[in-house]
Amino acid sequence: MTDGASHDSTSIVESLDIHNKHFPKVTKAAKNLLDDSAADDPTLKRVVENLFGIKLRCHVNPRRRKTLKEEELPKGMASLTPNGTLRCDADLEMDYRGKRQAVGYYYGPPRDEQNHNFCESCPLKSQCCHKTNTDGRHVIIPFAKLPNISTDDPPMAKRFQKLMKKRPSVERMIYRLKCTLGDRYLSKRGNSNYQASLVALHLIIPL
């Protein structure tokens, strides 16, 4: 990157191209490229997959989309974020279960790490569930409510979240480069000086 004003996503294809020239075996073996919401663009994802056979995965960029409120959602639901996080009136996150083809995204009752169903002891159960319901609240959110999400790779899916957990380690390394090994504020300004600082930091790391 030679221009600080350039959008982060503009460097992806060029960086992969350079990487592929120097390390073709690594690029060929790669299956996923993890990035942040700046790379959330359908066209960019298609280009990366067509050129390198790599799936570009990133968090959803809301692009000014607002969180949907109670009046726009099924009974008992309080909010739905642009990335598919659904919360009930008890302020608990509903458990994403998958999708129903041609219908929408399917959510089950909130559960903890021990798979305990929170609906069983919820004081709001009578307001949310039918009196004959013993399984807890189940909800289907139409695809149209989340038009910015790919139905093939929804960010609320457990497989997606498990994969994206690997990204924070990259962020920590960037922090070490910029803050731990260097100054938060450069004493000299300009692209050349900034690039020189980064090159110096990369030389220090192996030491």
KENUNU-633965 format. One record per residue (C-alpha): residue number from 1; y, z, x. Coordinates in Angstrom, 3 decimals, padded with zeros to 6 digits, m for minus. Each point is the difference from the previous one (the first is absolute). Example, Ala and Ser with C-alpha at 12.3 -4.5 7.8 and 13.67 -1.06 7.14 Angstrom:
<dobas>
1 / m004.500 / 007.800 / 012.300
2 / 003.440 / m000.660 / 001.370
</dobas>
This chain:
<dobas>
1 / 000.000 / 000.000 / 000.000
2 / 003.288 / m001.072 / 001.529
3 / 002.274 / 000.678 / m002.953
4 / 000.266 / 003.476 / m001.508
5 / 001.184 / m001.567 / m003.266
6 / m003.246 / m001.937 / m000.479
7 / m002.310 / 001.169 / m002.779
8 / m003.165 / 001.676 / 001.312
9 / m002.288 / m002.466 / m001.782
10 / 001.405 / m002.976 / 001.941
11 / m001.772 / 001.121 / 003.184
12 / m003.540 / 000.200 / m001.401
13 / m001.178 / m003.615 / 000.273
14 / 001.649 / m000.562 / 003.388
15 / m001.438 / 003.247 / 001.379
16 / m003.491 / m000.882 / m001.233
17 / 000.316 / m003.466 / 001.510
18 / 000.919 / 001.447 / 003.415
19 / m002.775 / 002.599 / m000.279
20 / m002.510 / m002.710 / m000.902
21 / 000.925 / m002.039 / 003.073
22 / m000.568 / 002.946 / 002.356
23 / m002.816 / 001.822 / m001.824
24 / m001.772 / m002.557 / m002.226
25 / m003.212 / 002.058 / m000.237
26 / 001.872 / 003.027 / m001.300
27 / 001.911 / m002.040 / m002.560
28 / m003.184 / m001.695 / m001.161
29 / m001.765 / 003.345 / m000.442
30 / 002.883 / 001.570 / m001.934
31 / m000.441 / 000.282 / m003.765
32 / 003.134 / 001.857 / m001.082
33 / 003.606 / 000.313 / 001.124
34 / 001.705 / 003.173 / m001.233
35 / 003.750 / m000.026 / m000.540
36 / 002.652 / 001.724 / m002.089
37 / 001.607 / m001.166 / m003.246
38 / 002.311 / m002.415 / 001.844
39 / m002.991 / m002.362 / 000.301
40 / m000.844 / 000.102 / m003.701
41 / 000.455 / m003.693 / m000.702
42 / m002.683 / m002.229 / m001.611
43 / 001.028 / m003.086 / 001.995
44 / m000.097 / 001.875 / 003.309
45 / m003.434 / 001.429 / m000.833
46 / m001.368 / m003.491 / m000.740
47 / 001.434 / m001.390 / 003.244
48 / m001.522 / 002.798 / 002.111
49 / m003.417 / m000.420 / m001.622
50 / 000.033 / m003.809 / 000.212
51 / 001.106 / m000.108 / 003.647
52 / m001.935 / 002.939 / 001.444
53 / m002.605 / 001.007 / m002.589
54 / 001.545 / 003.490 / m000.177
55 / 000.917 / 001.876 / m003.172
56 / 003.528 / 001.383 / 000.146
57 / m000.064 / 003.361 / m001.772
58 / 003.059 / 002.114 / m000.673
59 / 001.540 / 002.397 / m002.436
60 / 001.687 / m001.441 / m003.074
61 / 003.675 / m000.859 / 000.258
62 / 001.465 / 001.082 / m003.351
63 / 002.814 / m002.580 / 000.270
64 / 002.267 / 001.881 / m002.370
65 / m002.809 / 000.655 / m002.451
66 / 000.396 / 003.344 / m001.669
67 / m002.578 / 002.663 / m000.745
68 / m001.122 / m000.376 / m003.622
69 / 000.623 / 003.047 / m002.172
70 / m001.882 / 001.683 / m002.833
71 / 001.357 / m002.194 / m002.796
72 / m001.422 / m003.130 / 001.678
73 / m003.474 / 001.477 / 000.620
74 / m003.048 / 001.126 / m002.009
75 / 000.029 / 003.427 / m001.635
76 / m000.157 / 002.892 / 002.442
77 / 001.197 / m002.036 / 002.989
78 / 003.283 / 001.004 / 001.666
79 / 000.657 / m002.655 / 002.654
80 / m001.318 / m003.091 / 001.768
81 / 001.412 / m000.931 / 003.404
82 / 000.347 / m003.626 / 001.198
83 / m003.023 / 000.514 / 002.298
84 / m002.262 / 001.126 / m002.854
85 / 000.100 / 003.790 / 000.226
86 / m000.460 / 001.289 / m003.553
87 / 000.843 / 003.610 / m000.872
88 / m000.708 / 001.853 / m003.218
89 / 002.211 / 002.449 / m001.912
90 / m001.548 / 002.844 / 002.010
91 / 001.446 / m001.679 / 003.127
92 / m003.465 / m000.827 / 001.377
93 / m000.980 / m003.330 / 001.539
94 / m002.500 / m001.952 / m002.073
95 / m003.151 / m001.163 / 001.799
96 / m000.025 / m003.778 / 000.491
97 / m003.444 / m001.363 / m000.911
98 / 000.402 / m003.766 / 000.356
99 / 000.996 / m002.819 / m002.281
100 / m001.224 / m001.414 / m003.263
101 / m000.006 / m003.781 / 000.278
102 / 002.644 / m001.706 / m002.149
103 / 001.153 / 003.425 / m001.277
104 / 001.569 / 002.220 / 002.646
105 / m000.379 / 002.822 / 002.504
106 / m002.333 / 002.829 / m001.014
107 / 000.815 / 003.671 / 000.691
108 / m002.102 / 003.080 / m000.619
109 / 000.924 / 003.704 / m000.217
110 / 001.627 / 001.727 / 003.009
111 / m002.509 / 001.440 / 002.467
112 / 000.175 / 002.211 / 003.079
113 / m001.860 / m000.389 / 003.304
114 / m003.082 / 001.658 / m001.517
115 / 000.074 / m002.575 / m002.823
116 / 001.009 / 002.634 / m002.530
117 / 001.411 / m001.406 / m003.245
118 / 003.433 / 001.578 / m000.556
119 / m000.023 / m001.006 / m003.684
120 / m002.653 / 002.630 / m000.746
121 / 002.450 / 002.876 / 000.498
122 / 003.304 / m001.791 / m000.630
123 / 002.261 / 001.784 / m002.548
124 / 001.267 / m003.404 / m001.178
125 / m003.462 / m001.379 / m000.780
126 / 000.440 / 000.281 / m003.795
127 / 003.168 / m002.084 / 000.209
128 / m001.520 / m002.638 / 002.273
129 / m003.675 / m000.336 / m000.985
130 / m001.817 / m000.346 / m003.308
131 / m001.693 / 003.222 / m001.092
132 / m003.451 / m001.575 / 000.452
133 / 000.797 / m001.071 / 003.566
134 / m002.105 / 001.882 / 002.548
135 / 000.513 / m002.336 / 002.978
136 / 003.766 / 000.288 / 000.433
137 / 002.771 / m002.562 / m000.333
138 / m000.718 / m003.665 / 000.755
139 / 002.748 / m002.604 / 000.068
140 / 000.284 / m003.757 / 000.473
141 / 003.302 / m001.311 / 001.348
142 / 000.537 / m003.726 / m000.747
143 / 000.408 / m002.246 / 003.038
144 / 003.431 / m000.986 / m001.338
145 / 001.274 / 003.535 / 000.628
146 / m000.553 / m000.488 / 003.753
147 / 000.830 / m003.682 / 000.653
148 / 000.852 / 000.640 / 003.659
149 / m003.527 / 001.187 / 000.832
150 / m002.845 / m002.274 / 001.067
151 / m002.938 / 000.446 / m002.371
152 / m002.335 / m000.929 / 002.876
153 / 001.286 / 002.736 / 002.316
154 / 001.752 / 002.754 / m002.011
155 / 001.586 / 002.766 / 002.138
156 / m001.395 / 002.789 / m002.218
157 / m003.603 / m000.980 / 000.860
158 / m001.795 / 002.518 / 002.242
159 / m001.107 / m002.716 / 002.433
160 / 003.631 / m001.071 / 000.477
161 / 001.238 / 003.564 / 000.514
162 / m002.792 / 000.731 / 002.481
163 / 000.961 / m003.066 / 002.012
164 / 003.736 / 000.762 / m000.023
165 / m000.599 / 003.523 / 001.339
166 / m000.492 / m001.643 / 003.386
167 / 003.622 / m001.137 / 000.050
168 / 001.699 / 003.392 / 000.608
169 / m001.520 / 000.101 / 003.494
170 / 001.972 / m003.169 / 000.779
171 / 003.183 / 001.592 / m001.354
172 / m000.523 / 003.063 / 002.204
173 / m000.289 / m002.217 / 003.076
174 / 003.240 / m001.777 / m000.932
175 / 001.670 / 003.413 / m000.336
176 / m001.216 / 001.002 / 003.461
177 / 001.374 / m003.229 / 001.453
178 / 003.406 / 000.360 / m001.625
179 / 000.477 / 003.776 / 000.035
180 / m002.433 / 001.899 / 002.230
181 / 000.108 / m002.378 / 002.966
182 / 003.506 / m001.286 / m000.569
183 / 003.394 / 000.829 / m001.459
184 / 000.697 / m000.086 / m003.710
185 / 003.288 / m001.637 / 000.846
186 / 000.232 / m002.538 / 002.798
187 / 002.755 / 000.528 / 002.531
188 / 000.476 / m003.776 / 000.206
189 / 000.207 / m002.378 / m002.921
190 / m001.198 / m003.580 / m000.399
191 / m003.312 / m001.814 / m000.491
192 / m000.683 / m000.412 / 003.716
193 / 000.499 / 003.693 / 000.756
194 / m002.167 / 001.052 / m002.929
195 / m002.812 / m002.378 / 001.005
196 / 000.209 / 001.253 / 003.581
197 / m000.427 / 003.579 / m001.263
198 / m003.098 / m000.940 / m002.003
199 / m001.531 / m001.838 / 002.978
200 / 000.616 / 003.070 / 002.161
201 / m001.680 / 002.259 / m002.559
202 / m003.052 / m002.273 / m000.116
203 / m000.247 / 000.227 / 003.797
204 / 000.183 / 003.808 / m000.163
205 / m002.809 / 000.406 / m002.574
206 / m002.943 / m000.828 / 002.353
207 / 001.348 / 002.565 / 002.462
</dobas>
